[in-house]
Amino acid sequence: MNRSVMPSFSKTIMHYLDQLGVEVDKALQAQISQYGNDQRLPMALQDSLWQALEAHGDAELGLNIGLAFNPQSFDTLGFLLLSSPSIGAAVDSLIGYSPLIGEGGTFSKSHSSQGWHLSYKPDFCCAAALRMEAILSCVTTGAGWVAGQNIQPLEVGFAHAAMADEQAYRRVFGGAKLVFNANHYYLLYSDEDWHCKQREVSPALLAQMQELAKQQLAQLKPQSVVEQVNYLLARQPWLSRAQVAGSLAMSERHLSRKLADADSTFKALSEQVKKRRALELISAQNSSQSSIADMLGYADENAFAKAFKRWTGMGFREYKQQSPP
């Protein structure tokens, strides 16, 4: 299954770039602009846009892009988030309906004595740091929309080194503790802010937005068991057979039987997805064998190297040297 994003997401970025006077290749802009709001934009075009932005070398660009987004940028999901009574409720909608925006990664939440963690695991390599700073900036801004006041996280985690000076991060995240080179990307909110209800919201409007989001999500999701497995693996290629079976509310044995009826196996589908994603990622700037192995869920770099050699007949470095820049 080909990954995609909503076109308004990319068009909002391009609109903001026009305001900044940042130029992007006209041919790329034309390709993106040809997609209507009722269509989905291939993730490959979105990747190309971010790579073009990375080439500008503006250390603050990702943070500024996140600040520029507004609810209308996310269509139905944006209005659903604004209809939520609290940040916690909005996060539940974000986790459940984020594929409406795009299939570039996965949100998750957890709670500890510190507060509530909202984490994001990206499923992309190209311009990863730039994109993640835009995502974290956008979510922080969005928390303010939902709460109706300037709520800031307690802590922000980046799985990369600082790109801009501290003042640029403070403009977005306020007095939050900034943790660079963390083991994952996250935002930490206090219990009080997570459950804060400063705005009056309409339960009827919330129910209406939820129903519309469910309908749109159903249109994205495949129907056959093979399509469903491919859909899950395309978003999270590291998933095991047990995890996929659990997501589909069936036992591993039942999943195997259903796939066998369709002349397929979980191993074959998983290998196909991982091979396709590896070949997509290998052309990305700064992609390494270890980073791709980790993203695809291999136990170690050697296990991925063996699989890659089986798929292509050559080693990772040899293949990358022969790939066009």
C-alpha positions as CSV (number, residue, x, y, z in Angstrom):
1,M,0.0,0.0,0.0
2,N,1.4,3.4,-1.0
3,R,1.8,5.9,1.8
4,S,0.2,9.3,1.4
5,V,-0.6,12.6,3.2
6,M,-3.5,15.1,2.8
7,P,-2.6,17.8,0.2
8,S,-3.5,20.7,2.5
9,F,-0.6,19.8,4.7
10,S,1.9,20.3,2.0
11,K,0.1,23.3,0.5
12,T,0.1,25.0,3.9
13,I,3.9,24.6,4.1
14,M,4.3,26.1,0.6
15,H,2.0,29.0,1.5
16,Y,4.1,29.7,4.5
17,L,7.3,29.5,2.5
18,D,5.9,32.1,0.1
19,Q,5.5,34.5,3.1
20,L,9.1,33.9,4.1
21,G,10.4,34.3,0.6
22,V,11.8,30.8,0.6
23,E,11.8,29.4,-2.9
24,V,11.0,25.8,-3.8
25,D,11.5,24.2,-7.2
26,K,8.6,25.4,-9.4
27,A,8.1,21.9,-10.9
28,L,7.8,20.4,-7.4
29,Q,5.3,23.1,-6.5
30,A,3.2,22.4,-9.6
31,Q,3.2,18.6,-8.9
32,I,1.9,19.2,-5.4
33,S,-0.6,21.8,-6.5
34,Q,-2.3,19.5,-9.0
35,Y,-3.7,17.4,-6.2
36,G,-7.2,18.5,-5.1
37,N,-8.4,18.5,-1.5
38,D,-10.3,15.3,-2.1
39,Q,-7.2,13.4,-3.2
40,R,-4.2,12.1,-1.3
41,L,-0.7,13.3,-2.0
42,P,2.0,10.5,-2.4
43,M,4.4,10.5,0.5
44,A,7.3,10.6,-2.1
45,L,6.3,14.1,-3.1
46,Q,6.1,15.1,0.6
47,D,9.6,13.7,1.1
48,S,10.9,15.7,-1.9
49,L,9.4,18.9,-0.4
50,W,11.1,18.4,2.9
51,Q,14.4,17.5,1.2
52,A,14.2,20.8,-0.7
53,L,13.6,22.7,2.5
54,E,16.5,21.0,4.2
55,A,18.8,22.1,1.4
56,H,18.0,25.8,2.4
57,G,20.0,25.3,5.6
58,D,17.7,27.4,7.8
59,A,18.2,26.1,11.3
60,E,14.9,27.6,12.5
61,L,12.7,26.6,9.6
62,G,11.1,23.5,11.1
63,L,10.2,25.4,14.3
64,N,8.7,28.3,12.3
65,I,6.7,26.0,10.1
66,G,5.1,24.4,13.1
67,L,4.2,27.9,14.5
68,A,2.5,28.8,11.2
69,F,0.0,26.0,11.2
70,N,-3.6,26.5,12.2
71,P,-6.6,24.1,12.6
72,Q,-7.7,24.6,9.0
73,S,-4.4,23.1,7.9
74,F,-5.6,19.7,9.0
75,D,-9.2,19.8,7.7
76,T,-11.6,17.5,9.6
77,L,-9.0,16.4,12.1
78,G,-8.1,20.0,13.0
79,F,-11.7,20.8,13.8
80,L,-12.1,17.6,15.7
81,L,-9.1,18.6,17.9
82,L,-10.6,22.1,18.4
83,S,-13.8,20.4,19.5
84,S,-12.0,18.4,22.2
85,P,-12.6,19.4,25.8
86,S,-9.0,19.0,26.9
87,I,-5.5,18.3,25.7
88,G,-5.9,14.6,26.8
89,A,-9.1,14.2,24.8
90,A,-7.4,15.9,21.8
91,V,-4.4,13.5,22.0
92,D,-6.8,10.5,22.0
93,S,-8.2,11.8,18.7
94,L,-4.7,12.6,17.4
95,I,-3.6,9.0,18.1
96,G,-6.7,7.5,16.5
97,Y,-7.1,9.7,13.5
98,S,-3.6,11.0,12.6
99,P,-3.5,8.8,9.4
100,L,-6.0,11.4,8.1
101,I,-3.1,13.8,8.0
102,G,-0.5,11.4,6.7
103,E,1.2,8.1,7.3
104,G,4.6,9.3,8.2
105,G,4.8,8.0,11.8
106,T,2.9,7.0,14.9
107,F,1.8,8.9,18.0
108,S,1.5,7.2,21.4
109,K,0.9,8.3,25.0
110,S,2.0,7.2,28.4
111,H,1.8,8.4,32.0
112,S,4.4,8.6,34.7
113,S,4.9,10.4,38.0
114,Q,6.2,13.3,35.9
115,G,3.0,13.7,33.9
116,W,1.7,12.7,30.4
117,H,4.1,11.9,27.6
118,L,3.1,12.3,24.0
119,S,5.6,10.4,21.8
120,Y,6.1,10.2,18.1
121,K,8.0,7.5,16.2
122,P,8.7,8.8,12.6
123,D,8.6,6.4,9.7
124,F,10.9,8.5,7.5
125,C,14.6,9.2,7.2
126,C,15.0,12.2,4.8
127,A,15.1,15.6,6.5
128,A,14.0,13.8,9.7
129,A,15.3,16.4,12.2
130,L,13.7,19.3,10.3
131,R,10.4,17.5,10.0
132,M,10.3,16.5,13.6
133,E,11.0,20.0,14.8
134,A,8.0,21.1,12.7
135,I,5.8,18.3,14.2
136,L,6.7,19.0,17.8
137,S,6.3,22.8,17.2
138,C,2.9,22.2,15.6
139,V,1.6,20.0,18.4
140,T,2.8,22.5,21.0
141,T,0.9,25.3,19.2
142,G,-2.1,23.0,18.8
143,A,-2.2,22.4,22.6
144,G,-2.7,26.1,23.0
145,W,-5.6,26.0,20.5
146,V,-7.3,23.2,22.4
147,A,-6.8,24.7,25.9
148,G,-7.7,28.2,24.8
149,Q,-4.6,29.5,26.5
150,N,-0.8,29.4,26.2
151,I,0.0,26.0,27.7
152,Q,3.6,24.9,27.4
153,P,5.1,21.4,27.9
154,L,7.3,20.7,30.9
155,E,9.9,18.9,28.7
156,V,10.6,18.3,25.1
157,G,12.7,15.4,23.8
158,F,14.6,15.5,20.4
159,A,16.3,12.4,19.0
160,H,18.9,14.7,17.4
161,A,21.3,17.5,18.3
162,A,20.2,21.1,18.6
163,M,19.8,22.7,15.2
164,A,19.1,26.3,16.2
165,D,20.1,28.5,19.1
166,E,18.2,28.2,22.4
167,Q,16.2,31.4,21.9
168,A,14.5,29.9,18.8
169,Y,13.4,26.9,20.9
170,R,12.2,29.1,23.7
171,R,10.0,31.0,21.3
172,V,8.1,27.8,20.7
173,F,8.4,25.7,23.9
174,G,8.7,28.5,26.5
175,G,10.5,27.4,29.7
176,A,10.3,23.7,28.9
177,K,13.3,21.5,29.6
178,L,15.0,20.8,26.3
179,V,16.5,17.3,25.9
180,F,18.6,16.8,22.8
181,N,19.9,13.4,21.5
182,A,17.2,11.7,23.5
183,N,16.2,8.1,22.6
184,H,12.9,9.2,21.1
185,Y,10.8,12.3,20.3
186,Y,8.3,13.4,22.9
187,L,6.4,16.2,24.7
188,L,5.8,16.0,28.5
189,Y,2.7,17.8,30.0
190,S,1.7,18.1,33.6
191,D,-1.5,16.3,34.8
192,E,-3.1,19.7,35.4
193,D,-2.5,21.0,31.9
194,W,-3.4,17.6,30.3
195,H,-6.9,17.7,31.8
196,C,-7.3,21.5,31.8
197,K,-10.8,22.6,30.5
198,Q,-10.8,26.3,30.0
199,R,-13.1,26.4,27.0
200,E,-16.8,25.5,26.5
201,V,-17.2,22.9,23.8
202,S,-20.2,21.5,22.2
203,P,-20.8,17.8,22.7
204,A,-23.0,17.7,19.6
205,L,-20.2,19.3,17.5
206,L,-17.6,16.9,18.9
207,A,-19.8,13.9,18.1
208,Q,-20.4,15.3,14.6
209,M,-16.6,15.8,14.0
210,Q,-15.8,12.3,15.4
211,E,-18.4,10.7,13.0
212,L,-17.0,12.5,10.0
213,A,-13.4,11.6,11.0
214,K,-14.5,7.9,11.3
215,Q,-16.0,8.0,7.9
216,Q,-12.9,9.5,6.3
217,L,-10.6,7.0,8.1
218,A,-12.8,4.1,6.9
219,Q,-12.3,5.3,3.4
220,L,-8.5,5.1,3.8
221,K,-8.5,1.7,5.4
222,P,-8.4,-1.4,3.2
223,Q,-11.0,-4.2,3.4
224,S,-9.3,-7.6,2.6
225,V,-7.1,-9.2,5.2
226,V,-4.0,-8.9,2.9
227,E,-4.8,-5.2,2.4
228,Q,-5.3,-4.7,6.2
229,V,-1.9,-6.3,7.0
230,N,-0.2,-4.3,4.3
231,Y,-1.8,-1.1,5.7
232,L,-0.6,-1.8,9.2
233,L,2.9,-2.8,8.1
234,A,3.2,0.2,5.8
235,R,2.7,2.5,8.8
236,Q,4.7,0.4,11.3
237,P,7.0,-2.1,9.4
238,W,8.5,-3.3,12.7
239,L,5.3,-4.9,13.8
240,S,5.4,-8.7,14.6
241,R,2.7,-11.2,13.5
242,A,1.4,-11.2,17.1
243,Q,1.1,-7.4,17.1
244,V,-0.7,-7.3,13.8
245,A,-3.1,-10.1,14.8
246,G,-3.9,-8.2,17.9
247,S,-4.5,-5.0,16.0
248,L,-7.0,-6.9,13.8
249,A,-8.7,-8.5,16.8
250,M,-7.8,-12.0,15.9
251,S,-5.5,-14.8,17.0
252,E,-2.2,-15.4,15.2
253,R,-3.5,-18.8,14.0
254,H,-6.7,-17.2,12.6
255,L,-4.6,-14.5,10.8
256,S,-2.4,-17.2,9.3
257,R,-5.4,-19.1,8.0
258,K,-6.9,-16.0,6.5
259,L,-3.7,-15.1,4.8
260,A,-3.3,-18.7,3.5
261,D,-6.8,-18.5,2.0
262,A,-5.5,-15.5,0.1
263,D,-2.4,-17.4,-1.0
264,S,-0.1,-15.3,1.2
265,T,1.8,-15.4,4.5
266,F,2.7,-12.8,7.1
267,K,6.4,-13.4,6.5
268,A,6.0,-12.7,2.8
269,L,4.0,-9.5,3.3
270,S,6.4,-8.3,6.0
271,E,9.4,-8.9,3.8
272,Q,7.8,-7.1,0.8
273,V,7.0,-4.0,2.9
274,K,10.4,-3.9,4.6
275,K,12.2,-4.3,1.2
276,R,10.1,-1.5,-0.3
277,R,10.7,0.8,2.6
278,A,14.4,0.0,2.7
279,L,14.8,0.9,-1.0
280,E,12.8,4.1,-0.4
281,L,14.9,5.1,2.6
282,I,18.3,4.2,1.1
283,S,18.2,7.2,-1.2
284,A,17.4,9.6,1.6
285,Q,20.1,11.9,2.7
286,N,22.1,10.8,5.7
287,S,20.3,7.4,5.8
288,S,22.6,4.6,7.2
289,Q,22.4,0.9,7.5
290,S,21.9,1.1,11.2
291,S,19.2,3.7,11.1
292,I,17.1,1.8,8.5
293,A,17.6,-1.4,10.4
294,D,16.3,0.2,13.6
295,M,13.3,1.8,11.7
296,L,12.3,-1.5,10.2
297,G,12.5,-3.3,13.5
298,Y,15.5,-5.6,13.0
299,A,17.2,-6.9,16.1
300,D,20.5,-5.6,14.9
301,E,22.4,-4.3,11.9
302,N,23.7,-7.7,10.8
303,A,20.2,-9.2,10.6
304,F,19.1,-6.3,8.3
305,A,22.3,-6.7,6.2
306,K,21.5,-10.4,5.6
307,A,17.9,-9.5,4.6
308,F,19.1,-6.7,2.3
309,K,21.6,-9.0,0.6
310,R,18.8,-11.6,0.0
311,W,16.5,-8.9,-1.5
312,T,19.0,-7.2,-3.8
313,G,21.9,-9.6,-4.3
314,M,24.4,-7.0,-3.0
315,G,25.5,-5.4,0.2
316,F,23.9,-2.1,1.6
317,R,26.9,0.1,0.8
318,E,27.4,-1.4,-2.7
319,Y,23.8,-0.8,-3.5
320,K,23.8,2.7,-2.2
321,Q,26.9,3.6,-4.2
322,Q,25.1,2.5,-7.4
323,S,21.9,4.4,-6.5
324,P,21.5,7.8,-8.1
325,P,22.0,10.8,-5.7
